Amino acid sequence: MRFAFVGCDRNIGVLESLQAAGWTLLKVFSQLATEVSGSNQQLSALAALQGIPLQLSRIQPADLQSLAEAACEVLIVASYNYKIPDWRTYLPYALNFHPSPLPVGRGPYPLIQAILRGHSAWAVSCHHIDASYDTGAVLDAEKFALDEYDTHETLHLKIQIASQVLAKRIAAGFRQLWREAHIQDEGEYWPMFSAEEQTLDCSGSVALIRRQLRAFGRLGCYTRFQGQKIQVQQASAWPGDHNLPAGSLVHNAGNTLVLACADGYLALQDWCYLPD
């Protein structure tokens, strides 16, 4: 199959799995790197090494027309911040690798909610691209377990591994899987995480704070100390009995602040003040 790939470095395993199965890469699309969208250095290096054109600007209908003229058969999307234009006029197939067990977890970045909501299992799903976000018929999914030790980073790694396994199955039986794809149920759309979800509240429980720290990982969280907003890159929390007001300073060790929370303590180990 002749295909174009849309993604970033963390999804490069999908591209490599398809190429290993004998698929022919025609073009790569990516986007400017952010903490959430991820880098594209590896993807750019792969494209340069193989002499494949790389486009960072948003995909337009004219780009799909160019793919059609190059006899592209499949558009493979693995991570993209923009809606794909209607591809049906130009290409026989277009599919998306979505990091959730569809129909649960539709939306731009379901990883955070997977941990915040305490899911014990997760998946990567491969589905038809249709007019709405993540609602197309599902070809296949690769499932895996989650537990109380998973973080934003370990979930990303599990998704990357599952995506590679899934891509191999998709490549091996593509046309049959496409024909037999099953229509999704009503499902759930999860919007982008909010600033409130990313904010540690010392009046809350240690269990909730720990879950937030795992869910956001290296993306970091926010809190307030003595009326000022703080960006938190590293923190710990543990249970303990005390009669202190929530958010009060318990201990100061160098740059580490230990604050009282509802049923324990929150240690801010890597943080900085932010303007409101």
Salt bridges, closest charged atoms under 4 A:
GLU73 OE2 - ARG175 NH2 3.56
ASP86 OD1 - ARG88 NH1 3.63
ASP134 OD1 - HIS98 ND1 3.46
ASP134 OD1 - HIS127 NE2 3.76
ASP140 OD2 - ARG169 NE 2.76
GLU142 OE1 - ARG169 NH1 2.68
ASP150 OD2 - LYS158 NZ 2.87
GLU153 OE2 - HIS152 ND1 2.87
GLU188 OE1 - ARG117 NH1 3.47
ASP276 OD1 - ARG224 NH2 3.11
